[in-house]
Amino acid sequence: MPERYWKMLTNKKYTLLYINEHFNCSVKMQRKLNMFLAVATSGSIAAWAVWSKFPLLWAGIIAVSQVISVIKPYLPYERRINEINKLNIQLTSLYNEIEAKWYYFANGLLSDEEMNNVYYEYNKRWIENETQYFSNDSLPVNESFIETANELCELYFEEYF
């Protein structure tokens, strides 16, 4: 039973790290979009002086910024940032409980029945937290995020366990 709990513990840490990679990516993308829109809007006003030199460039920038402004509410980044942030707070708190309970598993301080109950209770709570979010969306599978989360997870457990 301690081995199964250890696998759950490491899997939950990996999941947190993977979710954080999506959060970081969404924040960066949202920031880039907002910065582009801000520069395009203020830049197009300032560009009147050089409009005659590069009219197609400025027309293209304005057209792209208008398209981004129209589709931006339908892009998932802002919603993901909010949902991942809330989910991360809940799952991090729960993960800390799971990790703290490892001591009891590692030292054989629980009966098999107690271990089984703890294991399933934490899994149940984790799933309940996960299902509160992303009802209209899901996190896409990203191989780069998987690789990074795996590396960070290995480093974490080498450092702390």
N, C-alpha and C positions, 0 to 999 in steps of 0.2 A: 504493500500500500504506500509506503513512503516514496517508492520509485514513481508511482503514478501521480502522486501529489507533486513531486519534483518536476515531472514533465508538464503538469498543468501550470506550475509556477513559472517555468521558463517560457512556456507558450504564451502566457498572459503578458509577461514582460515584452516578448517579441511583438505581440499585438499592439501594446502601447507604443512601442518604438515605431512600428509601421504606421500607425495612425498619426503619430507626430510628423513623420515624413510627409504625409499627405497635407497635414496642417501647414507645414513650412512651405510646401510647394504652392498651396492655395494662397497663402499670404503674399508670397513673392509675385505670383501672377496677378493678383488683385492690385498690388502696389504698382506693378508695371503698367497695367491698364489705366489706372488712375493718373499716373505720372504722364503717360502718353497723351491722355485726354487733356490734362492741364496744360502741357506744353503746346499741343496742337491748337487749343483754344486761344491761349495767350500769344502763342507764336504767330498764329495767322493774323492777329490784329497788328502785331509788330511788323509783320512781313509786308505790309502795304508798301513800304519803301522799296523793297526788293521784288515786289510782285511781278514787275515787268521783266525781270531777269530770269525768273524760274516759275512761270505761271503754271506749268503742268505739275511740277513738284508740289507746289502749295495747294493746287486743286486736288491732287491725289491725297495729300495729308489731311485736308479738310474732309474729303469724301470718306477716307478710312475712319477718321475720328467720328464722323456722323454714324457710320455703320456700327462701330463699336458702342457708341452711345445707345443705339437702338437695341442691339442684341445683349448688352451687358446685363440687364435684369434676368435674362434667360440663362446666363452662364452660371455654373455651379459654385464658383469660388467664394462669393460672399456668404452664401448659405452654408457651404462646407466649413468655412472658418467659424461661424457661429455654432454649428452643430458639433464639430470636432472639439471645439473649446469646452463646451458643456460636457460632452461625453468624456473627454480627457480628465476633467476634474473628478467626475464620478468614478471612472475606472482606476485612476491613480490612487484614490482613497481606498478603493476596494483591493487593489493590488497590494498596497501597504499592509492591509489586514492579512492577506494571503501569505505574504512574505513573513510577517511576524509569526504566523501560525506554524511556519516551517520548523521552527525550533522544537515544537512539541512532536512533530513527525520525526525529525532527525534524531531525537533523543528517546524515542519510543515511549513518550509520556501519555499516549492515548491508546485506548483499546481499538481493535479492528473496527468495531461498530462506530465508535466515536470518529475515527479517521474517515470512515465511509460517509458518515453524516456531514462532517466538515467539508469534505471534498465536494459532495453534491450540493450542499448549501451555497458554497462559493461559486460553483459553476452556474447554478440557478440565478444567483444575484448578478453575475457577470452578463449572462444572456439577457436578463431583464433590462439591464442598463443599455446594452447594445441595441436592443430592439426599440428603444425609445426614439432613436434617431435614424435618419436616412430612410424614412418610409417612402419618400418620393424620389430617392436617388440612392446610389451606392458608390462606394469607393472603387474606382477601377483598379484592376491588378496592374501593378507597375514593378517590373523586374528590378529596376534600379533601387526602388524603395525596399523591396524584399531583401536585396543584397545588403543595403546599408543597415536595415533593421537587424539582420542576422549578425553582421559584424559588431554592431553596437551591443547587441544582446550578449554575444560571446565575451566582449570586453567587460561588460557589467558583471557577469558572473565570475569571470577570472579575478576581477578586482575585489569583489565583495564576498565571495564564497570560497 
